[in-house]
Amino acid sequence: MLTSGSVVVSGAAAAAATNYVALGDSYSSGTGAGSYDPGAGACNRSANAYPKKWAAANSPDSFKFVACSGATTSTVTSGQLGALSSSTTFVSITVGGNDAGFAKVMETCVLRSTASCETAVKNAEGYMEDTLPGKLDSLYGKIRSRASSARVVVLGYPRLYLKNSAGCVGLNQTKRTVLNRAADTLNTSIEKSVARAGFVFSDVRDDFSGHELCSGDGWLNSVTFPIGDSYHPTARGHANGYLPALKSAARRSLALHEES
């Protein structure tokens, strides 16, 4: 309303400002999606990554894109949380795959025997179930401490392979099946930690359904060059998979925030 010739901004209007911080690993930075920011070095921050696309579509009042390829819960804590503050209102993140050594698991499954692949997956799943939850709980607590009023969306990871993809060139069916199981185990651990933190989890497996490797319309890189792009979402994967998942989760997080 107007008073003495001045405009008084209501608390609701002031709260409408969006200060967005994108944290996380290569699935958030956009490794595999091309068009990298040369100033970000090995972090591989892509102009095609879903945080950049969300920011472009929503014009937040501020946007800090600090996700970095190779990030773990520890390196997010030590190298990315400085981007958060009491004025941060929206946060997105993917993290956990590198903690569980998923890149090493993929290397084993691609280069070694089926039995070696199965063992590597089983060991990674043990870590996901027994050790990763504590690391995620600690990280999520630090995010909440630094950005006490922010809406936080944690996105999961897609399955790599189309189910029952008989005849697919590359890894055999057993390897593809156990790798998909590992993705499910990882997502389950993340989702449980997200619930304990009171954040919003966005499960991207449905978004990528029908667009995994071996689908004929994949949104993920198979073995490619540079090798670090392998098994990461393509630009289409970010635009058609992760971005819709973030949009939906952002709406849910806003509704929950308004109810609280």
Secondary structure, DSSP 4 states (H G I P E B T S, - for coil): -EETTEEPPPHHHHTT--EEEE--SHHHHTTTS--B-GGGGGG--BTTSHHHHHHHHH--SEEEE---TT--HHHHHHHTGGG--TT--EEEE--STTTTTHHHHHHHHHHS-HHHHHHHHHHHHHHHHHTHHHHHHHHHHHHHHHSTT-EEEEE----SB-TT-TT-SSS-HHHHHHHHHHHHHHHHHHHHHHHHHT-EEE--HHHHTT-SBTSSS-SB--S-SSGGGTTSB-HHHIIIIIHHHHHHHHHHHHHHHHH-
